[in-house]
Amino acid sequence: MSSLPNFQGKVYQRDTSEEYGAHAYQYATTSEADGTMTPAAIIYVASDDDIIQAIQYAREKDLGIAVRTGGHQYIGSSSTTGNNIQIDLSGREAPDRDSYPYREWSLDEEEGSLTLGVALDVDDVCAIKVQHGVFFPHGECCTVHVGGHMQTGGWSVISPTFGVMIDYLLRFDIILADGSKRTVERDSQDPIDKDLWWACLGGSPGNFGVVTSITLKYLKDEDHPKTRGFKMGWFFKQSTLEQLVQIISEINDDPNGDPDFAMSVMAFGEEYDPDVPSILPETFDNEMMKKYPHLTGVDKFHWVVPTIVVVGSWANSKGADQDDSHVDALFERFRQVPGMLSMKLINKVFPQDKMMDGAQKRPMSEIMKALTFENPREFNMPGKKLAWLGKNTSTMSQKNELGVTFAEWVAKKAHDIESIKGEFKYYGMKIAIQVGMVGGPGLANPPIVTAMGQRDGNYWLTFDVFYDPNVRGTFEKTAEFQHALAADVLSNKLNFWDDGRERRVILGPMVVNDEKPILDELWPVYYDNREVYERLLKIKQKLDPQHVFTPNLFCVGATSCPRLQSQA
């Protein structure tokens, strides 16, 4: 490529070196096609000046810019290939990461707000919240960074009650495709600000500019003194998973249910412990984790057997005077499922796990910290991820057209891989599943409507299958397994959508069957209606007519970008 400007931050240009490969590596690298996440240059921006210089260069050379902070995007659309470039705002290559400008934060007690740089991740945010006794909705994956998380909504374990992170946003800073920087205020009447607010909050991350910081209104732990958390484990059994998912489904179907409850069931196959000798070569993901921990993050815990974990909370949304006499009875339903592991024993042997059985009141900031997933990846291997948001508040616990309950179906699918028989048939493959409640008055009634879709959803399903590429046939078996699973969901014979409309979420994009990752084709499953997407297209055309922030086809209006049309 032509000579790059002189950036303050480090730059890695594409070559065949391991060093370049390590910097290009991100969550989806091994799961997507070779060469799709190989930017011509990776620029670790040191300041706004670097960002503006990169934008000017891209405009002059007709290039696209991919924006990365954590790189956790499921299908890798925070990266790019060809002559396009990637700017990285993580601070991973900063001389002094603590003083990196996009890791700065401040708390304003008078306004009741918290300002966060986009290089902070969920783990950083949790530490700040616990320190100051404040909270707001956000996700549980520790290595997800604030920038992308905000632009995909900021879904949370407490979303049924308190909504999503963007519902608490007061303002954000963004650098646009013309190189200008502006602070976009929640109540601004400026037409451009109104468009940016609407489009950036759930439209498509990195498509409208480079967000550098956000300011959120926080809630106080002390105003919700009765909150309780739940995080308990079981060894994997099909019957156990079925019972736990059925409880979730029955709570979901109860028209008189308490919206302050939010519960999820997660199931994981046995982890490949890197400390245990193996005859198989290491996966590329594991090599990256070992050699470049400052780029990839570090595994903080391991599990050696297939495991089920139930996580959740009771939110005490109405404060100190709210009746909580019924709360323990609901948590007891989970505690009564046979085989629950001892909370005292686990907390003694593994104190970092912070298990909770719902019996004790705890500050919400501490509950949310305890419910995070601290590893950068579920498994250090490639995977095929599937994620949907359901809409059914009445029949999830009942038998469906397939002749089973949803709980029976999920448990059977998991057992197919994690049973003794599955260990032979699907050797080298591991599951990571989450089923839970996300819908409620908090999610359905936002203070300001934005482009983010699916607020009418209530039921979450992710079913991921990871595979060891060193085991022959695992790629093909994973594709076949996930194709069959998706067929069941998309047929709607599971009653996942009471109106028959498939719902996916922009925070976890995916492709199924023969789909290609082209947002202009897949928009109906990510947004509520055509009017939403048409407005996004108009805003994109107005603010980024040269497609500076169109580095790949999973972008708003990408099929109209001349440099990408041959790929569409």
VOVEX-555929 format. One line per 2 residues: number of its first residue (from 1); their letters; for each residue x negated, y negated, z negated of C-alpha. Coordinates in steps of 0.2 Angstrom, whole numbers. Layout:
NUM) a) X:Y:Z; ...
END
This chain:
1) ms) 0:0:0; -5:-18:2
3) sl) -16:-27:-11; -6:-29:-28
5) pn) -6:-46:-37; -17:-47:-53
7) fq) -6:-41:-67; -10:-44:-85
9) gk) -4:-26:-89; -11:-10:-83
11) vy) -7:-4:-66; -8:14:-60
13) qr) -7:16:-41; -1:33:-33
15) dt) -15:46:-30; -18:64:-34
17) se) -26:62:-51; -19:69:-67
19) ey) -19:52:-74; -7:45:-62
21) ga) 4:61:-64; 5:58:-83
23) ha) 10:40:-81; 23:44:-67
25) yq) 30:59:-78; 47:56:-87
27) ya) 61:66:-94; 68:72:-77
29) tt) 51:75:-67; 51:94:-68
31) se) 70:95:-66; 71:86:-50
33) ad) 64:88:-32; 45:86:-31
35) gt) 40:69:-25; 56:60:-30
37) mt) 47:51:-45; 31:45:-38
39) pa) 31:26:-37; 18:18:-26
41) ai) 12:9:-42; 17:9:-60
43) iy) 15:-8:-68; 15:-8:-87
45) va) 21:-26:-88; 13:-37:-102
47) sd) 25:-52:-101; 39:-60:-92
49) dd) 25:-67:-80; 21:-49:-75
51) ii) 39:-45:-72; 42:-61:-61
53) qa) 26:-58:-52; 32:-40:-48
55) iq) 49:-47:-42; 40:-59:-30
57) ya) 29:-46:-23; 44:-34:-20
59) re) 53:-48:-11; 39:-52:0
61) kd) 35:-34:4; 53:-28:5
63) lg) 51:-15:-9; 63:-9:-22
65) ia) 59:-10:-41; 63:4:-53
67) vr) 64:-2:-71; 59:10:-85
69) tg) 58:8:-104; 60:26:-111
71) gh) 62:36:-95; 76:47:-102
73) qy) 87:45:-87; 94:62:-83
75) ig) 91:62:-64; 76:51:-64
77) ss) 84:35:-56; 73:24:-67
79) st) 59:30:-56; 56:29:-37
81) tg) 46:35:-22; 39:29:-5
83) nn) 32:11:-6; 43:6:-20
85) iq) 36:1:-37; 41:4:-55
87) id) 39:-8:-70; 37:-1:-87
89) ls) 43:-11:-102; 39:3:-115
91) gr) 23:-5:-122; 14:12:-121
93) ea) -1:5:-113; -2:-11:-123
95) pd) -18:-15:-132; -8:-18:-148
97) rd) 9:-10:-147; 15:-18:-163
99) sy) 13:-35:-155; 20:-31:-138
101) py) 33:-44:-134; 47:-32:-129
103) re) 45:-23:-146; 49:-38:-156
105) ws) 64:-39:-167; 72:-51:-179
107) ld) 87:-51:-191; 98:-67:-193
109) ee) 108:-65:-209; 117:-81:-206
111) eg) 124:-75:-189; 124:-57:-195
113) sl) 115:-52:-180; 100:-41:-175
115) tl) 89:-45:-160; 80:-31:-152
117) gv) 67:-30:-138; 70:-16:-125
119) al) 54:-7:-129; 61:-2:-146
121) dv) 69:16:-146; 83:23:-157
123) dd) 70:29:-170; 64:12:-172
125) vc) 81:5:-173; 86:17:-186
127) ai) 71:12:-197; 76:-6:-196
129) kv) 94:-3:-200; 90:8:-215
131) qh) 78:-5:-221; 91:-19:-221
133) gv) 107:-9:-225; 116:-12:-208
135) ff) 123:-2:-194; 131:-2:-177
137) ph) 135:12:-164; 121:20:-154
139) ge) 116:37:-149; 106:50:-158
141) cc) 92:54:-146; 77:46:-154
143) tv) 66:42:-139; 80:34:-129
145) hv) 75:15:-128; 86:0:-131
147) gg) 86:-7:-113; 94:8:-104
149) hm) 104:13:-119; 113:-4:-119
151) qt) 116:-4:-100; 125:13:-101
153) gg) 136:8:-116; 127:15:-131
155) ws) 139:29:-135; 138:35:-153
157) vi) 144:48:-166; 154:34:-173
159) sp) 162:29:-157; 180:35:-161
161) tf) 180:22:-175; 168:8:-171
163) gv) 167:9:-152; 150:8:-143
165) mi) 135:-2:-144; 140:-15:-131
167) dy) 155:-19:-141; 144:-28:-154
169) ll) 133:-37:-141; 132:-56:-143
171) rf) 119:-60:-130; 105:-53:-119
173) di) 90:-60:-109; 88:-54:-91
175) il) 76:-58:-77; 85:-59:-60
177) ad) 80:-54:-42; 76:-73:-39
179) gs) 64:-73:-53; 74:-84:-64
181) kr) 77:-79:-83; 93:-82:-92
183) tv) 101:-79:-108; 119:-72:-106
185) er) 131:-76:-120; 146:-66:-124
187) ds) 158:-81:-123; 149:-90:-109
189) qd) 161:-97:-96; 147:-98:-82
191) pi) 153:-88:-67; 136:-79:-66
193) dk) 135:-76:-84; 152:-68:-84
195) dl) 148:-57:-69; 131:-52:-77
197) ww) 140:-48:-94; 153:-37:-85
199) ac) 141:-28:-73; 126:-25:-84
201) lg) 136:-17:-98; 140:0:-91
203) gs) 138:-4:-72; 122:4:-68
205) pg) 106:2:-78; 92:-8:-69
207) nf) 103:-13:-54; 106:-31:-58
209) gv) 89:-37:-66; 77:-33:-80
211) vt) 84:-34:-97; 71:-39:-110
213) si) 80:-41:-126; 98:-39:-134
215) tl) 106:-47:-149; 120:-37:-158
217) ky) 132:-41:-172; 129:-29:-186
219) lk) 140:-20:-199; 135:-19:-217
221) de) 133:-3:-227; 140:-11:-242
223) dh) 156:-15:-234; 159:4:-231
225) pk) 154:11:-247; 163:28:-246
227) tr) 155:34:-229; 150:52:-229
229) gf) 139:62:-217; 139:80:-212
231) km) 124:90:-204; 124:109:-208
233) gw) 117:124:-199; 121:142:-194
235) ff) 111:155:-185; 119:158:-168
237) kq) 133:170:-166; 147:169:-153
239) st) 160:171:-166; 153:157:-177
241) le) 152:145:-162; 169:149:-157
243) ql) 176:145:-175; 167:129:-176
245) vq) 172:123:-159; 190:128:-162
247) ii) 190:117:-178; 184:102:-168
249) se) 198:106:-155; 212:107:-168
251) in) 206:91:-176; 206:83:-159
253) dd) 224:89:-155; 231:83:-172
255) pn) 242:68:-168; 241:63:-187
257) gd) 222:65:-188; 211:52:-196
259) pd) 202:42:-183; 187:39:-195
261) fa) 182:57:-193; 170:61:-179
263) ms) 162:78:-177; 151:88:-165
265) vm) 145:105:-163; 128:108:-155
267) af) 120:125:-151; 102:128:-146
269) ge) 93:143:-139; 77:149:-147
271) ey) 63:136:-144; 47:142:-137
273) dp) 35:138:-151; 19:131:-144
275) dv) 9:138:-159; 14:156:-154
277) ps) 3:165:-142; 11:169:-125
279) il) 6:179:-110; 15:165:-99
281) pe) 6:150:-93; 11:133:-101
283) tf) 25:123:-93; 20:107:-85
285) dn) 31:98:-98; 22:106:-113
287) em) 5:101:-105; 11:83:-104
289) mk) 17:83:-122; 0:90:-128
291) ky) -12:80:-118; -2:63:-117
293) ph) 8:61:-133; 7:42:-133
295) lt) 16:43:-116; 29:57:-119
297) gv) 32:56:-138; 29:70:-150
299) dk) 40:85:-156; 44:82:-174
301) fh) 52:99:-178; 54:117:-171
303) wv) 67:130:-173; 62:148:-170
305) vp) 79:157:-168; 95:152:-159
307) ti) 104:139:-170; 121:130:-172
309) vv) 122:113:-180; 137:103:-184
311) vg) 135:85:-186; 147:71:-190
313) sw) 154:58:-202; 168:50:-210
315) an) 167:31:-207; 177:22:-221
317) sk) 182:9:-208; 193:0:-220
319) ga) 181:-2:-234; 181:1:-253
321) dq) 200:2:-255; 203:15:-242
323) dd) 209:32:-248; 197:46:-246
325) sh) 206:59:-256; 208:70:-240
327) vd) 190:69:-233; 183:83:-243
329) al) 196:95:-236; 191:92:-218
331) fe) 173:95:-221; 178:111:-231
333) rf) 185:118:-215; 167:118:-208
335) rq) 159:124:-224; 170:139:-225
337) vp) 164:146:-208; 154:161:-213
339) gm) 135:161:-212; 132:142:-216
341) ls) 114:140:-221; 110:133:-239
343) mk) 108:115:-239; 97:115:-254
345) li) 85:127:-247; 83:119:-230
347) nk) 81:102:-238; 68:109:-250
349) vf) 58:118:-236; 61:105:-222
351) pq) 65:89:-231; 64:79:-215
353) dk) 80:88:-209; 91:79:-221
355) mm) 105:91:-221; 122:85:-228
357) dg) 138:94:-232; 150:80:-233
359) aq) 152:80:-252; 142:65:-256
361) kr) 144:47:-251; 129:40:-241
363) pm) 126:23:-232; 131:24:-214
365) se) 113:18:-209; 106:33:-217
367) im) 119:45:-210; 115:39:-193
369) ka) 97:41:-195; 99:59:-202
371) lt) 110:63:-187; 96:59:-174
373) fe) 88:72:-163; 69:68:-166
375) np) 61:77:-151; 58:69:-134
377) re) 66:84:-126; 77:98:-130
379) fn) 65:111:-123; 48:107:-115
381) mp) 53:114:-98; 64:109:-83
383) gk) 83:111:-84; 100:109:-76
385) kl) 111:97:-86; 130:96:-85
387) aw) 140:82:-95; 158:78:-94
389) lg) 170:67:-104; 187:75:-107
391) kn) 204:67:-109; 216:79:-118
393) ts) 222:75:-136; 235:89:-137
395) tm) 231:106:-130; 212:108:-132
397) sq) 215:121:-146; 227:131:-135
399) kn) 225:145:-123; 223:138:-105
401) el) 225:145:-87; 209:156:-89
403) gv) 218:165:-103; 206:159:-117
405) tf) 205:144:-128; 191:131:-124
407) ae) 182:137:-140; 182:155:-133
409) wv) 176:149:-116; 161:139:-123
411) ak) 156:152:-135; 156:166:-122
413) ka) 146:155:-110; 133:152:-123
415) hd) 133:170:-128; 130:176:-110
417) ie) 112:168:-112; 108:169:-130
419) si) 114:187:-134; 102:202:-134
421) kg) 109:207:-117; 106:189:-111
423) ef) 88:190:-117; 85:202:-103
425) ky) 96:196:-89; 92:178:-92
427) yg) 75:179:-100; 66:162:-99
429) mk) 82:152:-100; 88:142:-115
431) ia) 104:133:-119; 107:116:-127
433) iq) 126:113:-129; 136:99:-137
435) vg) 155:98:-140; 163:85:-149
437) mv) 175:71:-153; 171:53:-145
439) gg) 188:46:-142; 198:35:-153
441) pg) 204:17:-157; 187:11:-158
443) la) 182:17:-140; 199:13:-132
445) np) 201:-5:-138; 185:-15:-133
447) pi) 184:-33:-138; 179:-37:-120
449) vt) 182:-26:-105; 166:-22:-94
451) am) 162:-11:-80; 159:4:-92
453) gq) 171:18:-88; 180:32:-96
455) rd) 185:23:-112; 201:33:-112
457) gn) 191:49:-114; 191:58:-131
459) yw) 181:75:-129; 163:77:-125
461) lt) 155:92:-117; 137:94:-112
463) fd) 131:111:-107; 112:111:-102
465) vf) 102:126:-97; 83:125:-97
467) yd) 72:137:-89; 53:143:-89
469) pn) 47:140:-71; 34:153:-74
471) vr) 47:167:-75; 52:173:-58
473) gt) 70:169:-53; 74:158:-68
475) fe) 77:143:-56; 89:153:-45
477) kt) 98:161:-60; 100:144:-69
479) ae) 108:136:-53; 120:151:-51
481) fq) 125:150:-70; 128:132:-70
483) ha) 137:132:-53; 149:145:-60
485) la) 151:135:-76; 155:119:-66
487) ad) 168:128:-56; 178:132:-72
489) vl) 177:114:-78; 181:106:-61
491) sn) 196:118:-58; 203:110:-73
493) kl) 210:127:-79; 202:123:-95
495) nf) 214:108:-97; 199:96:-99
497) wd) 209:82:-91; 227:80:-94
499) dg) 229:69:-79; 217:80:-68
501) re) 204:66:-65; 186:71:-68
503) rr) 176:60:-79; 157:59:-80
505) vi) 147:45:-89; 134:34:-82
507) lg) 123:38:-98; 121:56:-92
509) pm) 122:56:-73; 122:73:-64
511) vv) 125:82:-48; 134:98:-45
513) nd) 135:110:-31; 129:102:-15
515) ek) 131:84:-21; 117:72:-18
517) pi) 113:58:-31; 121:44:-21
519) ld) 131:32:-32; 141:25:-17
521) el) 148:42:-15; 150:48:-33
523) wp) 157:32:-40; 175:39:-43
525) vy) 169:51:-57; 159:37:-66
527) yd) 171:22:-65; 189:20:-69
529) nr) 195:14:-52; 190:7:-35
531) ev) 193:-11:-40; 179:-9:-53
533) ye) 166:-2:-40; 171:-15:-27
535) rl) 168:-29:-40; 151:-21:-44
537) lk) 146:-21:-26; 151:-39:-24
539) ik) 141:-44:-39; 126:-34:-33
541) qk) 127:-43:-16; 128:-60:-24
543) ld) 114:-58:-36; 102:-46:-27
545) pq) 105:-48:-8; 88:-41:-4
547) hv) 90:-25:-15; 75:-29:-25
549) ft) 83:-18:-39; 88:-4:-27
551) pn) 74:9:-29; 84:24:-25
553) lf) 101:30:-19; 108:31:-37
555) cv) 111:12:-37; 126:1:-34
557) ga) 127:-2:-15; 111:8:-11
559) ts) 118:15:6; 119:-3:13
561) cp) 100:-5:9; 91:-4:25
563) rl) 75:4:18; 86:18:11
565) qs) 98:21:25; 88:35:32
567) qa) 89:45:16; 108:43:13
END
